[in-house]
Structures are given as structure tokens and as C-alpha cells.
């Protein structure tokens, strides 16, 4: 499955459909200011004990990618990155707050001073946290420069009317406060969707290709210095020369290149310089492609997302929005009405595939859609076993194809005249952009379950090109 580097082709590659309901949306752009995108993790503090081994902090980060910050934090604490535990990765160009558990003495953590971050010491604990251990994420997101389909500025009243219409239409089609649970573009690399292609090479056991793609695959909005590095790698595959021109912010690429300088043919070692969570993400993002294409396939076939069909696999939903995959059931003629009723009541959820060695697919016409998604993404012959790094082997699972949002509100916010707006905003809209500096600005607040993407919900309202999120 080859990726063509234009926005429409990338959206098609990632499996994004047109949206849950027909609408032109409000257009606009996200993250024109770092303060326009705020994420607060909703999580219980681990049980505190003064004799605990670990230090618990509430970390507030400004414009930090989570993995890069944790690597910097580990260095400041004098420990390995694997000794810091979090329950999720947050957006980079944002202000984010989350719980971290650090396997270091409290005094060392107290002495940490990293720019654009604040660590609030909560105490000591015996407990670690794992991925998705939190209950959800609370968002406050501002979309700026709202426009109609032709690019004409929308005033606040009209933009809010469009948002309300989309909410009403989604409620009618999917149920109140539900939206499609697409896996968001940041899982794949947004306008440089390298992550699933690296994962494809990993599950094929081709680590030379995995490293080659990670270092050399071009993106749409990388910038001149990054473009130059990736071009040099593609043309020379010379790690020493690449290290001479590598931009400072490409820390993972630097570690890979330094590994190749020391051991030029050890591609597995070079790949393993990435944080374990990012290694796992490459495989997960390949699975995620299949899920997105399965959701798109249902919509293309005119089938619902919230109400099951015969052959669907449904799973019980917990109060925090997670599903119990171990108690999945197949929908049949005999239980169809009961499953429909429980899905409408929020007790069950229709699921889609995240394939692996032992993952089960739906049957009947739904099963055919899922099988086609695997063919479209070219994983129908993958066995998902990674002999070189066994922890990356995946059995597969299922994911709810719709999800709820809570505590939703929308309000108009004033235009800002300060120096913190992005360079792109200052340069003004370009051809095929869908925003205008005279368009209104709306702030939306809502809470989502863990593992759910705020940009996906914002996309339902905005319908802007992929690089506007």
C-alpha cells in the first residue's frame, strides 16, 4: 500500500471517510496558538505511601511531545527512560497535564528544571501506571478562522449554528453524544504517515527497511532542514554525513544514526534506539489502518455504526468507555434485537478489528467488509509475529467503532493580536487552505474516554484539510 504525498491521498490512505453525517462544517484551523489546545488527564492519583519506591508527579507540559519529554526527564533524573511510567501520550503543540510515576528518589525529581514544564510532586507510591490506566481526557480546543466551503469568513453565530446542526444530525444517526471512533492522524504521523509503514516493515522482519523509512520518508510540512536530512539519507545512507546536518529537534533520528555509526549493519539495534512505546506504536498504527478502513467500509456500504448487524461482534461497555473484549458476542438472528437495544442503551458497543495472530473477525457482510479492509491495507497475509523483538508480537483485539463524548460546550472567543500565533497564521491562507483570519473563533470543551482522539471529533465539526489539525 503506497502513500502518495498530497493531503487527499493521505486521508484516503489513512481510511478517513467524509464524516458521520453530511456537512460542509465550519472549516478553520487548530493549534494556531499553543494555548489553543489544552488536555487534562482525568485520572485517580495512585495510592500514596511515604515508604513507596516511586515518586508521583502531576506534569504540565507546554509544547512537548510526550516521548521526547520523558527522555529528557529520565536524563535529568539520572535514570533509564523505561523507569518513567505514564498512561498515555499527549498532543505536542498543546498544554497537557498528566500523572507520571517516576522510579527515582523524590529529591532528584524535585531538583528537575526543564523548560516549559512544571512538575507538581504528589508523593510516593508502590504503584506504577500503565497505558490507558486513566479514566479519560478533558479538552479545551479553539478553532480559529472559521469559513464556509468557499472560504468566506463565518461569523460566530453562523459557525455555532453549524456545530449544533452537526451535533443534532450525529445524535439522530448514532445516538446522543456519539461519534465515529476513527483513529486520529497523529497515530500515523499526520502529514508524514511513516509510522504504519515502519510497522509494516517490522512485522515483515525487515528492520533495514524500517530504519530506512523512519530516517528517509519525506513529509509534506517537515521544513527545509528536516527535508535536507531525509533527502541526504535517501541519497547516501551515510549516517556520519547525516549527523553533520541533522536538526536539533530530531532526537530519535539522531539516536538511530549514532547507532549505525557504531554498528553499520545492526538495523535491529538502530530500530531499538526508539522508546519502547514508539516501537510498539509502529505496529499498532498498522493495525489502526485496518480499523479505519473497516469503519469507512461500513459507511460506504450505507451501514450504521452504533446499531449492530447480523455477524457483528459486540462487547460490554464499562462506565469509563472501555470495552470488555473478553466478553464479546457475535450478533445472530436470535439475539439481534436484544443486542440492538443494549447498544442503544450504551451497554454494548459494536466493534471493529485491530488484527493480530489470534484476532477474530466479524462474519457475514460485516466480515466481508473487514476482510476487504485487510486487503486494502495489504495486511491479509501478515502473521504479526516479530521474532527479533517478541514483545512487539500482537494477538490483536477489537475496538469500539463509536464512542461517547461528555460535558460538551461551545462558545465564541475573541480574536487575538499577539506574538504567539503560529507562523502559518501570520503568513495567511494559501491555495486549498480552508480558514480565514477574519473568520470567527470557537472554543469547544468536552471529555473523551482514553484512547479516543479529540482531533477526530473536531474533524466532524470542521471538515478542514488534514494539515489544519
N, C-alpha and C positions, 0 to 999 in steps of 0.2 A: 504494500500500500504506500504509494509515493505521495509526498506532500508538495504541492505547488505553492510558491510563496506569494500569494495575494490573499487579502482578507476573506473574500468569499470562498476561495478554495480551502483555506484553513478551517473556516466554520464548517464546511461540508466534511472535511477530514475528521474533525472532532465530533461529528454526529449531531450538531445542534440543529434542531428544527426551527420553524418560524415562530414558535411560541405556543402557549397553551390555547390562546384564543386569538382570532383575527384582530389586529390593531396596528396602527402606524406608530403608536407610542408617543413619548414626549421628547425623544432624542436626548441631546445633552451629553455631557462628559463627566466622568468620575475622577477623583483624586487630582483635581487641579490645584488643591492645597493639601498638604499632608493632614491638616486638621479636619479636612472634609470627610475623612474615613476613620471612624473610631470603632474599635472592637473591644468589648469587655467580656472575658470568660465568666460564665456562670458556673461556679464550682464550689463545693464544700472544702474547707481547709482540712488537710489531713490531721488526724488526732495528734495533738501536741503533747510532748513529754520532754522535760528538761534533760533527761538522760538519753534522748533519742540520738541515733547516729547521724541523721540527715538534717540539713538546715532548710527551712521552708521560707520562701520569699514570695511576695507579690511583685511581679516585674511589670513596669510600664515602659514600653519601648516606643521611640519615635523614629520612624523611617528605617527600621531594622528588619531585614529578613531573618526569620527565627533561627535557622540553622547557623547562619553566619554570626549572629549574636551569641548563641550558645558556645560556639567555638571560641569566640573572644572571651567570654565569661570563664570558660574552662581554663584558658591560658592565664587569666588574671588570678584564678584560684589555685593554680599550680596542679591541676588535675586533668585526667583524660576526659575528653568530650562525652564519653559513654557514661560518666558518673553524674551527669545532669539529666533530670527527668522532667518531661512536660507531657501534657495530654493532648497537644495539638500544635500545628504550625499555623501562624497567623499571616495576614497580608503584610507586604513590605511597606509600600508608601501609605502609611497609616499610623495612628496612635493605638497601640494594643496593650491590653492588660491581661496577665495570666499568672497562674500559680506555677512556680518552679520548685523542684526538690533537688537539693544540691548535696552531693556526698563530700562535704568539706566542713571544716570547723567553722563555727559561726563567726569567729573573729576574722577569719580570712575573707568571708563573704562580706562582712561589714566594711572591710578595707577596700572593696572593689570600687573603682571610679571609672566608668565607661561613659563616654559622651552620649547624650541623647537617650539616656536610660536612667530609671530610678528603681532601686531595689528596696522594698519595704520588708524588713525582717519580721517574720511572724512567729518564729520559734524553732524548736527542734521536734523531730518526729522519727518514728521507726518505720514509717510507711513511704514507699515510692508511689509515683503516679505513672500510669501507662496511657498510651494513645487512646483518645476518646473517653477518658475517665470523667471528664467534666459533663455537666448537665446541658450545656448549650452555650451560645454566644449571643450577646446583646450588641446590636449595631446601631450606629447613628451615622447616616451616609447622606452627603449632599451632592446632588446632581446639578451641574451648572450649565447655563446656556441652552435651555430647552427650546426646541424648534419643532415645526411641523415637518411633514415628509419632504416638502420642497425647500426646507432650510430657513423658512421665515420664523422670526422670533415669536415665541408663545408668551403671553402674559401669565402671571401666576394663577389667576382664576381659571383660565382655559386649561393650563397644564394639570391643575388639581382635578378638574372635571374629567380629563382623560384618564388619570390614575384611578379615579373612583369607578369609571366605566370598566376598566380592565379588572379591578377587584370584583365588581359585580358579575362580570362575564366568567371569570375564573371560578367564582363561588357557584354559579349555575352549572358549569361543566364539570368541575372537580369536587365541589363541596366547599363550604365556608372555610376560608383561611388555608386552602391547599394550593400548592403549585408543583409543577414537574420537578423531580429531584435530579435534574441533569447534574453531571459532574463538571464543575466550572473550569474555565480555560486555564486558570493558574495551575491546576493539577498537571497540565500537559506542557506548560511553558508559554502559554498565551500566543504571542505573535512569533515565537520560535518554538514550535511544538516538538522539541527534541526528546523530551522525557519518554514518551511511549516508544519511540524508535530505538532509543538506548535500551529500554526494557525488552524490545523485540530481539535485539542482538544478544542480550543477557540470557534469555530463555532458550536461545539457539546455541548457547555456549561460545559465541563469537565475541570475546572480550576485546580483541583488537578493534573490531568494528564499533563496539560500544564506546570505547575511548575516542576513536576517530570521530564519531558523530558528536560526542559531547564537546570535543575541542573545536571541531571544524564546521558543524552545520550552521549555515547562515540564518539570520533572523531578519525581520522587517524593520525593527526600530532599535537596533543594537548600538548605534553610534559609530563614528569613524574609527576610534581606537580599537573597539571590540571587533568591528568588521575587518580591520587590518590584521589583527591577531588570527582570526578564524581563516582569513584568506592565506596568510603565511603558513598556517598548519596544513591546509589543504594542498598547498603547492609544494611544501618542503618536507613536512612531517619531521622537522628538526626541532626538538624541544629546547636546545640551547638558544637558537635564534628566536624562538617564540618567547622565551623568558626575557629576552632583551627588550621586548616591546609590549609585554603584557600589561594591561591597565591594572591599577592597584586593587580595584573592587572585585576582580575575578579570582578570588581566593581558592575556590575549588579547582579551577583550571590550573592555577599555579602549582598546587599540590600534585596534581596529575603529572604535569610537565617535569617537576623536580624528581618525581619517582622514576620517570622514563629516562632522565639523565643518569640516574644511578643504575637502573636496570632496564636497558632499552627494550628488551623483548618480553618483559614481565607485564603483560597487559592486565592480568587479573589484579596484581598488586597496585597498578596505577588506578584501576577502577575502584579498588577498596580504599583509596585515599578519601573518597567521598564519605560524608557521615552515613552511618548505617541507615538512618531514617530516609536519606535521599536515595541510597541504593535500593531500599525497599520500594520507594516511591516510583522508581523507573518501571518495576514490574507491575505495581498497582495501576499505574497510568495506562499500561497496555490493556489490562483488564477493563479499565474505565472506558476505553474507546468502545468496547463491545457493548457495555451497558448503555452508553449514549445512543449508539446506533439502534439498539433494541427499542429504546423509548421512541426514537424518531420513526422507526418502522411501524410501531403501533399507531402513532398519529397519522402517518402517511396512509395507513390502511383504514383510517376512519374509526379506529377502535378507541375506547375510553382508557383512561389511566387509573382512575380511582375505583372503578367498579370492575370486578373480575369477569373473565370469560371462561368457558369450559377449557380446561388444560392449564390454566394459570396456576402458579404456586403462590399461596398467601401465607402470611406469617403473623403471629400475635404482635401487637404494638405495646410497648411499655409506656409508662407515664412520661418519660423523658424523650420519647420519639424513637428510641431504638427498637429494632425488631428482634424476636427470638427465633433465629434461623433453625434451631434445633427442634422447633415445634411446627415446622412448615407443613402445609397440607395441600394436596392437589385438588383443584376445583373440578367437580364432576356434575353430571345431571342431577344426582341425588342431593348434593349439598350446595348447589349453585345459589339458590335463593337465600339460604342461611348465610353463605359467605358474602353475598351482596349486602345483606342487611348489616352484618358485622363490619364490613368495610365502610359503609355509610356512617356507622356509629363510632368509627375510629378505633375499633377493637382489633381489626385485621388490616393488613396492607398488602396490596398487590406488589409483587417483587419482580425485579429484572436480574439478569445474570452478570456476575463478576467471575468469569470462567477460571478453572483450575483443574488439577488432576482428577478430583472427585466431585466436581460441581454438577448439580442436577439441572437440566434444562426443563422448561415447560413442555407440554405436549400439544398435539393438535395444531390449529392455525397459529396459536401463540408460539408454540415450539418452532414452527417453520420460520417465523419472524426472527426468533433468537438465533436459529441456525444460520439464517441469512446474514445476520449481524456479524457472526463469527467469520463467515466467508468474506464479507465486505471488508472487514478489518484484517483479513488474512491470518487468522489465528486458529483456523479449523483443524490444522494438523499439529499444533503446538502441544507438547506434553507437560509443560510448565514445571519441569524438573531442572534445577540448576545444580549440577554435580559439583561444580567448582566452589560454590558458596551455598551450601544446603539450606541455610536459613532463608534464602530467597525463593525456595520452592514453595509453591502455593497450592492448597487444595481447592481454592475457590470458595465463593459464597454467593449470597443473594443480597440485593439492596432494594429498599422500598422505592417505587417509581414515582410516588408522590410524597410530599412531606408538608407538615403544617408550619405556619409562621404565627407568632403570637405578639400581642401588645403593639400592633401596627398603628402608626400615626404618620401624617404627612403635614408639613407646614411650609409656607413660603419664607425664605430667608433673604436678607438684603444683599445687594451687590457689594463686593468688597473692592477697595482700592488700596492695595498694599503690595509689598515686595515679595510676598510668599507664594504668589501664583506661579504655576509651572511655566517653563519656557514655551511649551506648546500653546498655552493660553495666550501668552504675550505675543506670539507670532501670528495669532489669528487663524481662523478655519481655512483649511486647504481643500482642494478638489476632493469630492466624495466624503468629506467630513460631514457630520450631522450635529453641529452645535453653532451657536452664535453668541458673541459677547453681550448682545442686548437681550438675549432670551432670559426668562425668569430662572430662579434658583429654588429648588425644593429640597428640604431635608426630610428624609424618611427614617423612622425608628422602628425596629422590630427585633424579635428574638427568634433564633433558629436552633434546632437540635444540633448536636455535634455531628461533624461530617457533612454538613449541608453548606452550600455556597451562597453567600449574600449576593455576589455578582449575578448569579442565575436568577434570583428574584428581581434584582434591579433590571436585568435584561428584559424581563416580561413587561416592565413599565416603559423602558427606554426604547428598545428596538434599534439601538445605535450600532455602528460597525464594531467589530471585535476589539479594535485598539482604543476604544473610548472608555474601557472599564478598568 
